[in-house]
Amino acid sequence: RIDESNIDDIYASGCRFGMCGIESGDDGQLEGMRKGCHREEIARGIDLATAMGIKLVLTFIVGYPGETQHTIDSSLDFISGMATQHKSYSSFQVYPFYFLPNTAADDLEYRKLFHLTGRHGDWSHDSMNADEARSVWAPYMFRHVQTLPYDYYATDCPSWWTVGKRNAGFALRRQLTLDFLDRADDACIHENFSALYG
């Protein structure tokens, strides 16, 4: 955890980048995932790190058992609340749930509770299945985040850019991707997102 007690030491150690498995911005989902923290604690750590000058990539899972549009919208609200005017910034990535054996979600009682079936990239539970997570909800999340840039694994934001120029570049990149999503038919979008996550 990043908090006031350790942020100075983290920065002094030379840390300038971190990849954080946030997984969800919904407290119920975080509890189900057994993350051991709440969204307010996570948001505070992110705020401290980016204000100090540490760039963060925040990863989210869509489709974990218990996921609904409400929990996804809660994650979107969480992401949209991130500061964008700090010395550094956060970007995000979205991954569909990948159901591995011998994990917390594989517990027999947990599987029964959510009627969770399947394995790996082919699963289903009470409120969603793998195909919906890939073709509906991952693009939905991308479309609805307007404040943070999606992390494309590319350094297209030089460190010397001003905050304003950086945010303008992110807005342009987001618009180009939205133009693709708006012009492509559903089959093309499904194929592209499935290729990323399948």
Wavefront OBJ file of the C-alpha trace (Angstrom):
o trace
v 0.000 0.000 0.000
v 1.058 3.535 -0.712
v 0.223 6.033 2.016
v 1.623 9.054 3.818
v 3.896 6.849 5.922
v 5.870 5.487 2.962
v 5.477 7.704 -0.130
v 8.633 9.738 0.569
v 10.707 6.564 0.984
v 9.208 5.046 -2.176
v 10.155 8.127 -4.192
v 13.596 8.415 -2.557
v 14.309 4.804 -3.556
v 14.183 5.875 -7.212
v 10.733 4.508 -8.022
v 9.225 6.471 -10.925
v 6.846 3.847 -12.339
v 4.417 1.315 -10.926
v 1.885 -1.141 -12.276
v -0.985 -1.581 -9.855
v -3.572 -4.352 -9.967
v -6.522 -2.283 -8.784
v -8.984 -4.785 -10.353
v -12.160 -2.847 -9.455
v -13.350 0.504 -8.177
v -16.336 -1.132 -6.502
v -16.011 -1.955 -2.798
v -18.233 -5.043 -3.090
v -16.090 -6.458 -5.882
v -12.890 -5.611 -3.986
v -14.259 -7.503 -0.990
v -15.209 -10.486 -3.175
v -11.686 -10.480 -4.633
v -10.258 -10.393 -1.093
v -8.138 -7.343 -1.916
v -8.033 -6.227 1.721
v -8.627 -2.538 0.991
v -11.324 -0.108 -0.087
v -11.518 2.305 -2.983
v -10.797 5.355 -0.782
v -7.459 3.870 0.344
v -6.549 2.968 -3.225
v -7.471 6.420 -4.537
v -5.374 8.088 -1.822
v -2.319 5.996 -2.706
v -2.697 6.787 -6.410
v -3.070 10.488 -5.653
v 0.048 10.518 -3.457
v 2.137 8.651 -6.047
v 1.197 10.775 -9.056
v 1.554 14.010 -7.083
v 5.072 12.889 -6.120
v 5.970 12.148 -9.762
v 5.426 8.405 -10.033
v 3.613 7.227 -13.175
v 1.140 4.424 -12.545
v -0.582 1.947 -14.840
v -3.808 0.862 -13.163
v -5.162 -2.514 -14.262
v -8.822 -3.469 -13.924
v -10.659 -6.763 -14.367
v -14.082 -6.827 -15.983
v -16.300 -9.862 -15.440
v -15.128 -11.150 -12.069
v -17.966 -13.094 -10.376
v -20.547 -10.646 -9.087
v -19.800 -8.119 -11.852
v -22.793 -6.179 -13.161
v -23.249 -2.922 -15.007
v -23.578 -1.272 -11.592
v -20.154 -2.526 -10.420
v -18.604 -1.588 -13.771
v -20.107 1.905 -13.492
v -18.682 2.109 -9.974
v -15.226 1.337 -11.427
v -15.767 3.976 -14.106
v -16.686 6.512 -11.421
v -13.514 5.558 -9.531
v -11.319 5.977 -12.624
v -12.976 9.276 -13.532
v -12.152 10.630 -10.081
v -8.380 10.331 -10.597
v -6.397 13.563 -10.689
v -4.994 14.572 -14.083
v -3.041 17.704 -13.132
v -0.289 16.156 -11.020
v 3.439 16.046 -11.767
v 2.885 12.536 -13.131
v -0.231 10.650 -14.161
v -2.064 7.363 -14.152
v -3.161 5.400 -17.172
v -5.403 2.341 -17.169
v -5.873 -1.058 -18.775
v -8.902 -3.344 -18.721
v -8.667 -7.126 -18.809
v -11.552 -9.579 -18.933
v -11.634 -12.006 -16.025
v -9.519 -15.094 -16.757
v -10.660 -18.003 -14.618
v -7.659 -19.938 -13.360
v -7.956 -23.140 -11.318
v -6.787 -23.142 -7.703
v -7.542 -19.458 -7.173
v -9.966 -17.840 -4.719
v -12.699 -17.791 -7.389
v -12.241 -21.553 -7.872
v -13.373 -22.322 -4.312
v -16.344 -24.715 -4.513
v -18.589 -22.556 -2.326
v -17.696 -19.463 -4.361
v -18.449 -21.303 -7.603
v -21.832 -22.383 -6.213
v -22.653 -18.894 -4.949
v -22.239 -17.316 -8.415
v -23.059 -20.420 -10.522
v -19.566 -20.071 -11.957
v -18.756 -22.594 -14.674
v -15.995 -23.083 -17.217
v -12.292 -22.322 -17.047
v -9.668 -19.936 -18.364
v -11.096 -17.662 -21.085
v -14.378 -19.588 -21.417
v -16.488 -19.077 -18.311
v -19.960 -18.009 -17.235
v -21.578 -16.882 -13.997
v -24.921 -15.444 -12.884
v -24.438 -11.992 -14.364
v -21.961 -12.343 -17.239
v -19.959 -14.663 -19.460
v -16.497 -14.408 -20.998
v -17.765 -13.382 -24.422
v -19.789 -10.487 -22.942
v -16.808 -9.364 -20.863
v -14.644 -9.206 -24.009
v -17.061 -7.893 -26.607
v -19.444 -5.710 -24.569
v -18.000 -4.619 -21.249
v -14.298 -4.055 -22.071
v -15.229 -1.674 -24.940
v -17.917 -0.119 -22.702
v -15.298 0.728 -20.102
v -12.965 2.186 -22.710
v -15.710 4.391 -24.176
v -16.756 5.780 -20.806
v -13.395 6.767 -19.315
v -12.741 10.317 -20.426
v -10.156 11.515 -17.932
v -7.317 8.970 -17.872
v -5.484 7.670 -20.934
v -5.674 4.007 -21.837
v -2.203 2.471 -21.620
v -1.255 1.088 -25.037
v 2.211 -0.163 -24.018
v 3.780 2.699 -25.946
v 5.711 5.711 -24.760
v 3.977 8.406 -26.739
v 4.150 11.027 -24.019
v 7.645 12.461 -23.576
v 8.478 13.306 -19.983
v 9.300 16.919 -20.885
v 5.771 17.672 -22.117
v 3.761 20.039 -19.966
v 0.681 18.686 -18.200
v -1.529 20.545 -20.688
v 0.259 19.139 -23.730
v 0.267 15.648 -22.218
v -3.491 15.756 -21.573
v -4.165 17.154 -25.063
v -2.168 14.276 -26.569
v -4.137 11.759 -24.521
v -7.424 13.334 -25.620
v -6.397 13.093 -29.279
v -5.345 9.448 -28.909
v -8.640 8.623 -27.176
v -10.606 10.345 -29.951
v -8.785 8.347 -32.629
v -9.683 5.097 -30.872
v -13.300 6.197 -30.398
v -13.474 7.048 -34.106
v -12.376 3.486 -34.848
v -15.013 2.074 -32.467
v -17.730 4.297 -33.966
v -16.925 3.371 -37.561
v -16.224 -0.319 -37.129
v -19.066 -2.797 -37.170
v -19.733 -4.958 -34.111
v -17.996 -7.990 -35.632
v -14.787 -5.996 -36.191
v -14.831 -4.606 -32.643
v -15.504 -8.061 -31.198
v -12.673 -9.560 -33.257
v -10.182 -6.866 -32.206
v -11.007 -6.958 -28.496
v -11.127 -10.767 -28.499
v -7.698 -10.856 -30.150
v -6.356 -8.711 -27.325
v -7.913 -10.780 -24.567
v -8.609 -14.218 -26.000
l 1 2 3 4 5 6 7 8 9 10 11 12 13 14 15 16 17 18 19 20 21 22 23 24 25 26 27 28 29 30 31 32 33 34 35 36 37 38 39 40 41 42 43 44 45 46 47 48 49 50 51 52 53 54 55 56 57 58 59 60 61 62 63 64 65 66 67 68 69 70 71 72 73 74 75 76 77 78 79 80 81 82 83 84 85 86 87 88 89 90 91 92 93 94 95 96 97 98 99 100 101 102 103 104 105 106 107 108 109 110 111 112 113 114 115 116 117 118 119 120 121 122 123 124 125 126 127 128 129 130 131 132 133 134 135 136 137 138 139 140 141 142 143 144 145 146 147 148 149 150 151 152 153 154 155 156 157 158 159 160 161 162 163 164 165 166 167 168 169 170 171 172 173 174 175 176 177 178 179 180 181 182 183 184 185 186 187 188 189 190 191 192 193 194 195 196 197 198
